[in-house]
């Protein structure tokens, strides 16, 4: 749990209510340590405290609330950090990552405005309606995806956020096609999977940019064709590879997006090139630097990506199938496994650039 901005994650006993209508109780097997939960600590993502962290996990359904028919007790499930109702204007158009029910995902309470966790006499919120840093949690059935029996749950957990977000940023938001070229800026839990998405899309060149040598080496293991330590280093490389045409897309997956990142990223892409901003920026930042002339004359585009523009119910099972077919690496993403009481150590490793993805095993 996190009690205040700038605090440490604290492990303690809490009270957990049973599932209400449309909700399920899940016993988790594992939870990923995603950078988005770090934004709760720094305040870059404004939330109400206290909060049970974690929004990337998988486990088994242990209890279902009234009206739940989509899953049964014992089913293995992946939890997605954005719910999808299937009925709002965005869901019915296939844009489930923009479901209206996701509007309050970081506010704390459940969809009905009440809380399931309680501690020290206070109601406690859940990160993205989930709270996967708790071994047991109550979540909306709209936020779970049933998966095949037998798939390793510690690997399935990664598909709840990082894998799907990164992969989708390349395949769906950037709309990469066979023969394209792509630059991925920032090789963490999201960027590593943007590399895998670009590879699966059939890109002829995939350039991974990161100042940390370990991460550049990991990107090559995941299918990147080239690496660079900085955007300045990447520009002459992608220019030479493409005979001056530059990349078809650049995917920005740094720890924190900054307005000054946009123009350098725009310069990496050529005519009709897409810059996909997947990294979260600070809430108070409202300015960005870019050449409007370049944007217009070369018809370049800037696209935001939430959950990689993915559809959890459709994409999560498909990504697990890609893993089974040997086309998507999951175990290789896990740098270090931690126990729950080592959560702060896991985030220190992330800040220091030692992890692609840290994983809590329950």
N, C-alpha and C positions, 0 to 999 in steps of 0.2 A: 504494500500500500504506500501511497504518497500522501503525506499530510499537508505539505506546503510547497510552494514554488522554491526551487533551490535546495530542497531537502534530499535525503537519502531514501531509497526504497526500504521499507520496514516490513518484516515478516511477523505477523501476529494472528491470534485467533479472532475470528469474526463470526457473526451470526449470518446465516443464509436462509432466506425464506424459500418455501417450496415454489415450484413453477406455477404461474397463473395461467389464465386462458391464452392459448397461442404461444406458450413458452415451454422450454425443456430444461431439465437438469442434466448437465454433462460432467462426467468425470474425465479430466484431461490426462493424456499420456505425456504430452510435451507442449512447450510454448516457445516460439521464437523470440529473440531479443531484438526487436525492430527499432530503428532510429526514431520512429515517430513517438515512441514512449519517452525517449530522451527529450523530445520537445515539451513534454509535460513538466519535466524537471526544470528546464531552462525558462519556461514561460513563453517560448516561441509559439506554442499552440495554447491559447488561453482556455482554461478549464476551471471548473469549480472543484475545490478540494474539500474532503479527502476523496481519493480515487484509487480503485483497484486497477493496476496497470495490466498491460498485455492485450494484444488484439490479433495474435497469430497462433492458432493452436488446433489440435485435433484430439479426439477422445471418443468415449462411448456414451450414448444416452442412457441415463439411469432412472429417469422419471419423466413423464410427459404430463403437461397441464391439460385442462379441459379444452376440447375441440381440436386437439392435435391429431392429425391422421397421416401426416407426411412421413413421420419416422416412428419407430417403435423402440421400446426398452431393449438395450443391447446393441442397437445399430451403431456402427462406426461412422463418425461424422467429422468433417472439416468445418471449422467456423470461419466465416468470412467477415471482415471488419465492416462491411456495409450490408445492411439487410436489403432484400428485394421483395416487395409486396406482390408483384405480378399484375397489379391492377391500375397503378397510377399512369399518367400520360407518358412518362419516360419508360417505365417497364414495358408497357404494351408496344412501344416502338423499339424494344430491344436494348435500350440504354439503361440497364438495371443498375449500373454503377452510380447513376444519378437519381435513384429511387427517392421519392419524397420522404420515405421513412428514414432515410439517412441524414436528414437535415439536423437532427439532434444527437447524432452519434457520439459527439464528444462532450455533451452537456452533463452527462452523469446518470440521470435516471433512465429507467426503461421506457418503452414506447408509450406506456399509459401514464407516465409522469411520476411514478412511484419507484421506490428503491427496493432491491433484493438483499443487498449487503448492509450490515449494521455493525458498528464498532465504537466503543467508548461512549455509548449513548447517542451516537450520530448516525445519520444515513450516509452511506458510502456509495459513490458513483462507480460506474464500470466503463473503462476505456472502450469506446466504440460499441457499447452495449454488451461487451463480452467479459473483460477482466480475466484474461487467460493466465495471469500470474497466480491465480488461485486454482488449486487442484480440482475443486468443485465450483461450478458457476451455473447460474440460471440465465438463459439467453432466449431471444425470440426464435421461434422455429424458422422465421424468415431469414435468419442468419446462419443456418446450418445446411450443409450439403452432405447427403448420404453418399458414402463411397463403398467400393467393393470390400467384402470381407477378406482379410488376409494381407491387405496392403500395410506396410509398416507405418504405424501412426506417427512415429517421430519424424518420418520423412513427409508424410501427408500434412503435418502441421505447417510446413514451410509454404505450402500452396495457399494458405489462408490469407497471405498478404504478399510477401516478398517475391515469390516466384511468379505469381499471377500478375502482379503489378509491373514487374520488370519485363516479363515476356510480352504482356499485352501492350506495354508502351512502345515496343518495337513493332510487333505484328499488327496491332489494331490501331493505336493512335498514330504512329508514324507511317502505317500502311506500307511497310517495306515489302518489296517483291523480289522474285528471283533475278539475280544480276545486279541488284542495287548495291550501293555502298553506304555504310553507316559508321558514325562515330558515337561512342558511348562515353560520357564524361562523368566519372565517379564510379568506381567498381567496388561497391559494398553489396549488401543483401539485395538491393534492387538492381543496381547496374550490372551485377554478374548475370542476372537473369535477362536483362535487356540484351546482353551479349548472346545468350542462348536463344532468345527470340529472333535476333537478327540472323543467326546461323540457321535456325529452322526455316526462316523465311526465304533462304537461298541467297543471301547477300554474297557477293564475290569478295568484298573487302569489309572487314569489321575491325575498326581501330578502337582500342580501349585506352582511355586516358585516366591516369591516376598517378599522384606523386609517390605512392608507396610501391616499392619494387615487388613486394610479396603479392600485392593485389594485381599488378600487371602480369606476374607469372601465373596467377590463378586464372586470369582472363584468357591467357593462351591455352590453358588446360581445358577451358570451357568452350573453345572454338574461335576465339579472336584470331585474326590473321596478323595483326600488327598491334604494337602498343606505343604509347608516348607518355612522358612524365608530365606534360602540360599541354594546354591548348595551343600555346605558341609553338611548341614542338610538333603538335599534330598537324598544323596547317600545311607546312611544306610537304609532309609525308602524304596526306590525303590528296594534295594537289598533284604530286608526282604520280601517285598510283592511278589517278583518274584522268591524267593528261590535262589537268587544269579545270576539269568540270566540277570538281569538289564533290562532297558527299550528297546523297539524296536525302539523308536525315541525320540530325544530331539529337541524341537523347540525353537530357540533363538529369543525372541521378546523383548529384552531390549530396552531402549530408544536409546542407541548408542551401536553398536557392537564394541567389543574390541578384538584385537588379543589374549589377554590373556584369553579370555572366551572359546576358542575352546577346549583346553585340558580338563578343568573341565567338559565341556559338553560331550566330547567324553567318559569320564570315567563313565558317567551316562548310556550309552547304551552298550548293549552286542554284541555278535557276529552278524555280518551283520547289526548292528544298524546304524541308520541314524541320523546325526546332521544337522538340517535345519537352515540355517542362513537367517532369514528374516530381522532382524534389520540392519539398515544402519551403516556402519563404516565410519570413517573420511577419506576423499579423500586422505590425505597424508600418511595414515597408510598402509604399504606394507608388514608387517611381522606379523606372528601369531605363537603361541607356541603350538606344538602338538607332540605326540609321533608317529613317522613314523613306528616304530616297532609294536606298538599297532594297527595302521591303517592297516598294512599289515597282521599281524598274525591273527587278528580277523575279517578281511575283513570289517572293519567299513567304513562308507562313510560320506563325508561332501557335502551338497547340498545347493546351493544358491536358494532363492525363491523371485521372482519378481511378485507382485500381486498374490502371492500364486499359481503361475503357472496356473492361471485361465483363462478362456475364458469369457470375459465380456458379450457378446451377449447371450451365453448359460447359464452361471452361475448366473448372476444377477436375471433373472426371476425365476430360480429354488430356489434360496435362499429366495426370497420373498414368494414363495409358501411354503417353509419349515416353514416360520414364520406363515403363515396362518393356517398351519396344527398343530401349537403348538410345533414344533420341533426346532425352532431357536428363541431365545429371542433377540429382538431389543430394545424395549422401556427400558428394564432394563439396557441397556448399557449407556443410557444418564444420566449422573450424574447431570449436571447443564446446563440450557439453558441461553444464553446471547443475548443481543442486539449487533448490529454490533459495536457500540462504546465501548463495553466492551471486545473487542477481546484481549487486553493485559491482562485484569483480567483473562480471560479464560486460557491463556497460563501460567500465574503465578500459577493458580490452578493446571494445569497439572504438572508443575515443582515440585510443593510441594506434589505431589502424592494424591491430593484430587479428581481427576477425572479419571474415566474410559474413558469416552468420553464427552467432552464439545461440545455444539451445538449452532451455531448462528441461530436464527430464524429471518427471514426478515418480 
